[in-house]
Amino acid sequence: MKQNTIDTKKYIIETFPVGVLQCNCTIIGDPFSKLALVVDPGGDADFIMGKLNKYSLKCISIIHTHAHFDHILAAGEIKKATGAPIYLNKDDFQLWRELEQQCIMFGYPSDIKLPDPDQYLNDDHDLKCCGGVAIHTPGHTPGSTSFWFEDSNLLVAGDTLFKGGVGRTDFPGGDFNKIQTSIRERIYTLNEEAIVITGHGPATTIADEKNSNRFVRP
């Protein structure tokens, strides 16, 4: 697994691909309080737990950028192992409940049953860890959410924004006009030097996307 550790003076931030579609899972932790967030545990629960244990971190929230199957498959296992609550934007709850149908649609039959989310993420939701805030960025899915960490100049964008691209909007609930608006009005207004962790593939920066992303111009 290719991994990316972001060097910040304040927090532990590590991103690595997990699961059948190599979704980027990110751990963001405070080295002093030892509290952490797990973002998009899409598979390989043991590997994710190994990362938490490596840094002696306690997961206090399991947060999701959206409810496509490749971003949520290990949520139940991480919750069982840590006792942490699962967070999701309510507009993606129907997708969450349709996990089995999603897996079948992508040719990945699964008998995994996930518990319902414990709490719902709202726009500007305080994540109460590492200075994180949830930003509702619909378009890829109705409930797509990005996570902004101002102290670290870091955005976890899920499948909303990619290096040189944007998330697909041809799945049920997708809306190209909404994803353009989300990127232009919510993401492009953040610090241009911010690193963007994407849902799959390499990281980018807001400046690079504003300058070269052909799908969404500022």
JOHUCOR-V231144 format. One record per residue. SS is DSSP state (2 for helix, 1 for strand, 0 for the rest). PSI is psi in radians with two decimals (* if undefined). D_FIRST is the distance of its C-alpha to the first C-alpha in whole Angstrom. Layout:
# JOHUCOR-V231144
SS:PSI:D_FIRST ; SS:PSI:D_FIRST
This chain:
# JOHUCOR-V231144
0:2.22:0 ; 0:2.31:4 ; 1:2.74:6 ; 1:1.96:10 ; 1:2.10:13 ; 1:2.19:16 ; 1:1.85:19 ; 0:2.70:22 ; 0:-0.24:25 ; 0:-0.72:25 ; 1:2.76:22 ; 1:2.13:19 ; 1:2.06:16 ; 1:2.31:12 ; 1:2.44:10 ; 1:2.58:7 ; 1:2.46:6 ; 1:2.77:8 ; 0:-3.14:10 ; 0:-0.57:12 ; 0:0.25:12 ; 0:0.87:9 ; 1:2.48:11 ; 1:2.01:10 ; 1:2.45:11 ; 1:2.36:13 ; 1:2.24:15 ; 1:2.04:18 ; 1:2.71:20 ; 1:2.04:24 ; 0:-0.27:24 ; 0:-0.90:28 ; 0:-0.37:28 ; 0:0.32:25 ; 1:2.55:24 ; 1:2.78:21 ; 1:2.50:20 ; 1:2.13:17 ; 1:2.20:17 ; 0:1.12:16 ; 0:1.53:14 ; 0:0.10:14 ; 0:3.13:13 ; 0:0.95:11 ; 2:-0.69:14 ; 2:-0.66:14 ; 2:-0.74:10 ; 2:-0.78:12 ; 2:-0.60:15 ; 2:-0.65:13 ; 2:-0.75:13 ; 2:-0.77:16 ; 2:-0.61:18 ; 2:-0.69:16 ; 0:0.09:18 ; 0:0.76:21 ; 0:2.57:21 ; 1:2.05:23 ; 1:2.16:22 ; 1:-0.23:25 ; 1:2.43:24 ; 1:1.93:21 ; 1:2.53:22 ; 0:2.36:21 ; 0:-0.52:21 ; 0:3.13:22 ; 0:0.44:23 ; 0:2.55:21 ; 2:-0.61:20 ; 2:-0.12:16 ; 2:-0.04:16 ; 0:-0.12:18 ; 0:-0.52:18 ; 0:0.14:17 ; 2:-0.75:19 ; 2:-0.70:22 ; 2:-0.70:20 ; 2:-0.69:19 ; 2:-0.75:23 ; 2:-0.67:24 ; 2:-0.52:22 ; 2:-0.37:23 ; 0:0.09:26 ; 0:2.54:25 ; 1:2.67:27 ; 1:2.30:25 ; 1:2.47:26 ; 1:2.57:26 ; 1:2.36:29 ; 2:-0.49:31 ; 2:-0.21:32 ; 2:0.16:28 ; 2:-0.68:30 ; 2:-0.72:31 ; 2:-0.73:28 ; 2:-0.77:26 ; 2:-0.33:29 ; 0:0.50:28 ; 2:-0.84:25 ; 2:-0.78:26 ; 2:-0.67:28 ; 2:-0.81:25 ; 2:-0.77:22 ; 2:-0.71:25 ; 2:-0.59:26 ; 0:0.19:22 ; 0:0.53:23 ; 0:1.28:21 ; 0:2.36:23 ; 0:2.41:23 ; 0:0.27:25 ; 0:2.27:23 ; 0:2.14:26 ; 0:2.50:25 ; 0:2.70:27 ; 0:2.68:29 ; 0:2.54:28 ; 0:-0.61:30 ; 1:2.74:31 ; 1:2.49:31 ; 1:2.30:30 ; 0:2.87:32 ; 0:2.39:32 ; 0:0.47:32 ; 1:2.18:31 ; 1:2.09:31 ; 0:-0.16:28 ; 0:0.60:29 ; 0:2.27:26 ; 0:0.42:25 ; 0:0.35:28 ; 1:2.56:26 ; 1:2.40:28 ; 1:2.41:27 ; 1:2.10:28 ; 1:2.06:29 ; 0:1.19:28 ; 0:2.81:29 ; 0:-0.97:29 ; 0:-0.78:26 ; 0:2.87:27 ; 0:-0.59:30 ; 0:0.21:28 ; 0:2.35:25 ; 1:2.40:25 ; 1:2.75:24 ; 1:2.10:23 ; 1:2.20:25 ; 1:1.57:25 ; 2:-0.70:28 ; 2:-0.53:28 ; 2:-0.03:24 ; 0:0.89:25 ; 1:2.37:22 ; 1:2.23:22 ; 1:1.90:19 ; 1:-0.09:20 ; 1:-2.43:18 ; 0:0.33:19 ; 0:-0.82:23 ; 1:2.32:22 ; 1:2.95:19 ; 0:1.89:19 ; 0:0.20:22 ; 1:-3.09:23 ; 1:2.91:23 ; 0:2.65:22 ; 0:2.52:24 ; 0:0.26:28 ; 0:0.04:29 ; 0:2.82:28 ; 0:2.28:30 ; 0:-0.16:31 ; 0:2.65:29 ; 0:1.92:32 ; 2:-0.68:31 ; 2:-0.66:34 ; 2:-0.68:33 ; 2:-0.64:29 ; 2:-0.78:31 ; 2:-0.75:33 ; 2:-0.78:30 ; 2:-0.81:29 ; 2:-0.74:32 ; 2:-0.40:34 ; 2:-0.71:31 ; 2:-0.81:28 ; 0:-0.20:30 ; 0:-0.11:32 ; 0:3.03:30 ; 0:2.17:30 ; 0:-0.45:29 ; 0:-0.02:27 ; 0:2.44:24 ; 1:2.41:21 ; 1:2.03:19 ; 1:2.10:16 ; 1:2.95:16 ; 0:-0.47:15 ; 0:2.55:13 ; 0:-2.88:12 ; 0:2.75:13 ; 0:2.92:15 ; 1:-2.94:19 ; 1:2.76:22 ; 2:-0.68:25 ; 2:-0.78:27 ; 2:-0.71:25 ; 2:-0.67:26 ; 2:-0.58:29 ; 2:-0.51:30 ; 2:-0.13:28 ; 0:1.99:27 ; 0:-0.20:29 ; 0:-0.55:29 ; 0:1.94:30 ; 0:2.63:33 ; 0:*:34
